[in-house]
């Protein structure tokens, strides 16, 4: 989630609002992403949780159900998003992502090119690494995957830091307008063995 003032600074310090994405933590290894809607409820083995009771609470709050059970409402950080996102493809996890960001020397203000958006796990962490003044241009050859990733980036609030394109990078390369501008390039290629 980004500050509403347009600074592109990732921030989870505010309170939960109608329409926000929260990570509902039920117990170790049981989490899910939920879009808050004032008229909705979440029902699980701990009881019924009214979204209207979540609105106005800070991220990290423990909320009670009608039966006295509880869950935690967590901010959709890249680390948590990686654990709950829809796996449209194989993904990288935080240990590998941290290594890549460090090895590629990606810092705030960097311009990063990525091929193979996939499920967007890496892209979300790249967006946080380049914030507030950098940008990630990510490409996937699959139209629907790119569209789904675009929606996810909007939900998690990194959409102002990420531009998603549909392009076969292996066959066409990156668009010419990025030539010489990238600080880092990440290639996730489908048929690596066909490169010469």
C-alpha positions in Angstrom: 0.0 0.0 0.0 1.3 3.4 -0.8 0.8 6.8 0.8 -2.2 8.5 -0.7 -0.2 11.7 -1.2 1.5 10.2 -4.2 5.0 10.1 -2.8 5.4 6.4 -3.9 6.6 5.7 -0.4 5.5 2.3 0.8 3.7 2.7 4.1 1.5 0.5 6.3 1.3 2.9 9.2 -2.3 4.0 8.7 -5.6 2.4 9.7 -7.5 -0.1 7.6 -10.0 1.4 5.2 -12.9 0.0 3.1 -11.3 -1.4 0.0 -7.9 -2.1 1.5 -6.2 -5.5 1.1 -5.2 -7.1 4.4 -3.5 -10.4 5.1 -5.6 -12.3 7.6 -3.3 -14.4 9.8 -5.2 -17.3 11.4 -2.2 -19.3 12.6 1.2 -20.3 11.5 1.1 -21.2 7.8 -2.6 -20.2 7.5 -2.9 -16.8 6.0 -5.1 -15.3 3.2 -5.4 -12.1 1.4 -8.8 -10.4 1.9 -10.1 -7.2 0.4 -12.0 -5.3 3.1 -15.6 -4.5 2.3 -17.8 -2.8 4.9 -20.7 -5.2 4.2 -18.7 -8.4 4.0 -17.8 -11.0 6.6 -15.0 -13.6 6.9 -16.1 -16.9 8.2 -13.6 -19.6 9.4 -13.3 -22.1 12.2 -12.7 -19.3 14.7 -16.1 -17.7 14.0 -17.6 -14.9 11.9 -15.6 -11.7 11.5 -17.4 -8.6 10.2 -15.2 -6.5 8.0 -17.0 -3.4 9.3 -15.3 -4.1 12.7 -11.9 -4.0 10.9 -12.3 -0.5 9.4 -10.4 2.1 11.4 -8.1 -0.4 13.2 -4.3 -0.2 12.6 -2.6 -3.0 10.6 -1.4 -5.6 13.1 -4.6 -5.6 15.1 -6.0 -8.7 16.7 -9.7 -8.8 16.0 -12.3 -11.0 17.7 -15.1 -13.1 16.1 -18.6 -13.6 17.3 -17.4 -16.7 19.1 -14.4 -15.1 20.7 -11.9 -16.5 18.3 -9.3 -14.2 16.8 -7.2 -13.4 13.8 -4.6 -10.7 13.1 -5.0 -8.2 10.3 -1.6 -7.7 8.7 -0.4 -5.3 6.0 0.3 -6.8 2.6 4.1 -6.5 2.7 6.1 -8.1 -0.1 7.1 -10.9 2.4 3.6 -11.7 3.3 2.2 -11.2 -0.2 4.7 -13.8 -1.5 3.2 -16.3 0.9 -0.5 -15.7 0.0 -0.5 -14.8 -3.7 -2.1 -16.9 -6.3 0.6 -19.1 -7.9 0.1 -18.6 -11.6 3.7 -19.7 -12.1 6.5 -21.0 -10.0 7.7 -18.2 -7.7 10.8 -17.0 -5.9 10.6 -16.7 -2.1 12.1 -14.0 0.1 15.4 -15.7 0.8 16.2 -15.8 -2.9 14.6 -12.4 -3.6 16.8 -10.8 -0.9 19.9 -12.3 -2.4 18.9 -11.1 -5.9 18.2 -7.6 -4.8 21.5 -7.4 -2.9 23.5 -9.0 -5.7 22.0 -6.8 -8.4 22.6 -3.7 -6.2 19.0 -2.6 -6.5 18.4 0.5 -4.4 15.9 3.3 -4.1 15.8 5.2 -7.4 16.9 2.2 -9.5 15.3 1.4 -12.9 14.8 -2.4 -13.2 13.8 -4.4 -16.2 12.3 -7.8 -15.5 11.2 -10.5 -18.0 8.8 -13.1 -16.7 6.4 -11.3 -14.4 4.6 -14.6 -13.6 2.9 -14.4 -10.3 4.6 -11.1 -9.3 6.3 -12.3 -6.2 9.7 -10.9 -7.2 8.2 -7.8 -8.8 6.5 -6.8 -5.6 9.8 -6.9 -3.7 11.6 -5.1 -6.5 9.0 -2.3 -6.3 9.7 -1.9 -2.6 13.4 -1.9 -3.2 13.3 0.9 -5.9 10.7 3.1 -4.0 10.1 5.9 -3.8 11.8 7.3 -6.9 12.7 4.2 -9.0 10.6 2.0 -11.3 10.2 -1.6 -12.4 9.3 -2.4 -16.0 8.2 -6.0 -16.1 7.1 -8.1 -19.1 5.3 -11.4 -19.5 4.5 -13.0 -22.8 1.2 -14.3 -21.5 -1.6 -11.7 -21.7 -3.8 -13.0 -18.9 -0.9 -13.4 -16.5 0.2 -9.9 -17.2 -3.4 -8.6 -16.6 -3.7 -10.6 -13.3 -0.3 -9.3 -12.1 -1.4 -5.7 -12.9 -4.5 -6.2 -10.8 -2.4 -7.6 -7.9 0.0 -4.7 -8.1 -2.9 -2.3 -7.8 -4.3 -4.3 -4.8 -1.0 -4.3 -3.0 -0.4 -0.6 -3.7 2.8 -0.9 -5.8 1.2 -0.1 -9.2 2.7 3.4 -9.3 6.2 1.8 -9.1 5.5 -1.0 -11.6 4.6 -1.0 -15.3 3.5 -4.3 -16.8 3.9 -5.0 -20.4 3.0 -8.0 -22.7 6.0 -9.0 -24.7 8.1 -12.0 -25.6 11.4 -10.8 -24.2 13.2 -13.9 -25.3 12.1 -13.5 -28.9 11.9 -9.6 -29.2 14.1 -8.3 -26.4 13.2 -5.3 -24.2 11.7 -2.3 -25.9 14.3 0.1 -27.4 13.2 3.0 -25.2 14.9 1.3 -22.2 18.2 0.7 -24.0 21.0 1.9 -21.7 18.7 3.1 -19.0 18.4 0.1 -16.7 20.4 -0.2 -13.5 19.5 -3.9 -13.3 18.0 -6.6 -15.5 16.4 -9.8 -14.3 15.7 -12.5 -16.9 13.3 -15.4 -16.3 13.3 -17.1 -19.6 11.1 -20.0 -20.7 13.5 -21.7 -23.0 16.9 -20.8 -21.7 18.6 -23.6 -23.7 17.6 -22.1 -27.0 19.7 -18.9 -26.5 22.9 -18.7 -28.5 
